[in-house]
């Protein structure tokens, strides 16, 4: 697999909204859980359905780290790559990032009332 891919839950409108957002702002391939190939599955953790992932040639980022990587590629906020690099210097940043991700994941249904998509790529 040579193309970097963002892997997301296509049963979740909120998740599809984010996948669509990243699709429009990055060159990442969007791969829904229902579209995973054997090659993708070999690289993902066994509990891959618990969160989003970003697959690159050299790494697998999961949960908050995947969102961080996707936001940096989308340059959101502007200068995101530098911002996240700065934040990674702090011992508690990774824990905070993952707790923030989990808080959002636990509230997907509620958040989906504000932002949601039926299909990635729809207008």
Protein Blocks (a to p, Z undefined) as FASTA:
>chain_A
ZZdcddddfkbfklmmmmmmmmmmmcbdcddfklpcfklmmmpcfklmmpccdddfkbcc
ehjlmmmmmmmmnopaehklmmmmmmmmpmklmmmmmmmmmmmmmmmmmmmmmgccfbgh
iZZ
